[in-house]
Amino acid sequence: MIASVVATLAEVGDAFQAIVDEFADVPGVEIGDVGNDARRVPITIDSPAPNALEEVTRRLLECRGVAFVDVVFVHFEDEPESQAAANPGEMDKS
Amino acid sequence: MNGDLQPAAEAIQRRQFIKASAMAAATAVAGGTNFTLPVLADEPAAGVQWEKAPCRFCGTGCHVQVGVQEGKVVAVAGDRNAEVNKGLLCVKGYHVGAALYGKDRLTKPLLRDGDRYREISWEEAIKTIADRIEAAPERFAFYGSGQWTIPEGYAAQKFMKGGLSNNHIDPNARLCMASAVTGFLATYGVDEPAGCYDDLDECDVLIMWGNNPAEMHPVLFSRVIDRRSRREKITLIDISTRRTRTTEACQHYLEMKGHGDLAIANGIAHLLIKNGTYDRRFVESFCNFKASDDENPNLHGKAISFDDYRKSLEPYTPEYVEELSGVPADQIRMLGDLFGNPKLKITSLWCMGMNQHTRGTAINSMVHGVHLLSGHFGTPGNAPTSLTGQPSACGTVREVGTLAHALPGGRVVANAEHRQQAEDFWNVPTGRINAVPGHHTVKMWESFCTPTDQGGDIGTIWVQVTNPGQTLPNLNKLFNPKGDNKAGLEDKFLIVSDVYPTATTRLADLILPSAMWVEKNGVVGNSERRTQQWFKMVDPPGAARDDCWQTIAVAHELFNRGMAGMKDRDGQFLFDVKDENDKSVPVWDWEHYYDVNVDEHLFEEYRQFSRLKHKDLAPYSEYVKARGLRWPVVEIDGQWQETHFRFSEGFDPYVEPGKEIQFYHSSTHDDRAQIWFHPWIAPAEVPDDDYPFMLCTGRVLEHWHSGSMTRRIPELSRAMPGGYLEIHAADAAAHDLRNGDKVTIESRRGSLVIPVWIDGRGQPPRGTVFIPFFDETLLVNDLTLDALDPFSKQPDYKKSAVRIRKV
């Protein structure tokens, strides 16, 4: 799974770099160049885990100052076939 | 590099390239550079071909770039060239490609044989449907969808009304936005929003009326949040019956009781008049006043004076509104002050909260009325705007008119002139179109589920692209009647075209496997009047085929049998399609269906209708080039130009110079909109001693509607695996409930055993519970009430009285 997201920050003031450092601690994440716009942070996610995107997105959302996480790109070609489907009728509802 | 290592090295190189492309896309979106997709096509080794398509899911109309390799969708990216989403996607959008590849795709036609199904050929399937129709064409009904593409819906519409002289065609959109339609018609005389998404970039105040865009239209909500993060001042107000993710981002949360919106709208209007802050010039120039005609109930009511209107509003003081709605009087005054400030630009958004409402037409009209009364209309940022839940609820249902009373282009079957126009466009004999409206959705299904000898006059329904076995209200009444169960229904026959097994296919006698999304050509229309086109990119699995082909194939089978309705005035097949040499192409034969672009042929025929009500569409070829265009699209100096804001001079090409604002389809024929008074009325069912809770149903971020596609996507299923009951912590404590405990929830119509979630995704107030409807194993619509709005015929899924007990 390779994907990229953009994290939109609320007004974070001087805490910006600390928040970006917090993002970088998330496994599988790489932070892009934020340029002159310190509100939106480009991030790639590269992980063999098929559920990496949802997990990383959730962790990013939990980081302080994060208002929204939008997905920009996802490449799911490498996912095993068996992961590409689930029969709702067979799901455990407990 | 030896032969063993080379593939691994190439794989690493390719992975690095994909990752670089992913970062480039994100950097471009984050920083506003000029980067554009397609990205991987620049690298021959990648072998991925990129094409544009609108997302398959909601009505926002985000564009995606779809990466195809070796006949399979392998990647999806937000389309930076798309004005709607500017490169962004939501959690559903980025998984849209995976929706094609669930392991239980339907791939063969299946005919019920006792308790089992047997595979049959398409030829047998088509003949079976034709047999049913030929035997009793007047007892046949077509149940479609806001997920029908425009050509699919148009073909079904023409087949039914122009072919079978049968108006029993209605869509699932009846269940989600019919009240928005009647609200627009009652106010402006014509359907669909005047504003567009640009209003979200311009408004100072955004009011969400019973709306949760943070989960249901997340890319639009993200657009608003982005403004705030840029330190733009924007006030967000959430008027709702429960706290949601939207609430978390709002400065003001106004928690109301069900139907409290009726009182709130009246309270705002009351204050605008009392304080003298309504826009007198706007009202005197562009508006009339209306009220219900109780002696002769109809959509257009009766005229009243401004003084009548003022007197009707007198009781709705902030304190009385607080009593009715539960919203504190101070917050009502805040709304009154905001609407009374002409310097502010105010946009209202709504969706199911106002539409799934037994006074849906009324509340839609009243919110338009508040904007008109205050003059917050007709300039960027000042707009009352309804959102839709399906990708073509507007394009296919509202514009093509796949409703039981309608014809394409805002025409209606009850009007002789309208019928004649359609008959001329379709080149069918005068009198072919039946003047009597068909059954609306709830009536259609009630009739189908009623024995013929008890008045059930629908014998066969063909369902395409929707899942009524899960989404109709009061399901038990329809499909699990008490007493002698299904006696007397043996002659009924249900046909379902779908891509996956669903709650509806389980009820079906004949199941047809359909192509979906980029497995076929398509054109759709989103919430902001934007028409969007895409081309087929991959083949459907097995014997799955386009819904439009299925309709045309049945029509041709009937034509072959000599059914007069399948012929036009010249004796030609109703769906005759000619190639560039003016030679008929046998498009009813699947092998030849893609010899020509059937979508383009149908779209160009349909486009004639679009000019009848100033909803002009451009030629098909213009949509191929664009990421959608908002109608009316008119040709000026050789360029096809879209319209951002309707009825407003300088934006709308049909507003006459000097008019400023012109409601040119006014129901009073004086270019004026109607400001309505409607009284507050209690919901159809309210909690009592026996059923002390109010049940609200709805959607969640991860799943789209009935979940038939998104529950096949493992990431989304893991994120939100099953249905649940949201309950307030104090109510949970009173019932000795902890997270994960199961309860039996009962209404007067059914019951369900379901786990509870306390302080979870949403937080309902005391006395209210919430259940999402995406889970086909927990059918919440066994419980819901089937009370309807009197004009839109839309059910209220938001207010059913229930009781709970711990299991």
Interface residues (C-beta under 8 A of the other chain):
Chain A: I2 A3 S4 V5 V6 T8 L9 A10 E11 E30 G32 D33 V34 G35 N36 D37 R39 R40 V41 P42 I43 T44 D46 P50 N51 L53 E54 T57 A67 F68 D70 V71 V72 F73 V74 H75 F76 E77 Q83 A84 A85 A86 N87 P88 G89 M91 D92 K93 S94
Chain B: R15 I18 K19 S21 A22 M23 A25 A26 T27 V29 A30 G31 G32 G67 Q69 V74 A75 V76 A77 G78 G87 L88 L89 C90 V91 G93 Y94 H95 G97 A98 Y101 G102 K103 D104 P218 V219 F221 S222 I225 D226 R228 S229 R230 R231 A249 P501 G707 R711 R712 I713 P714 E715 S717 R718 A719 P721 G722 G723 P755 D775 E776 T777 L778
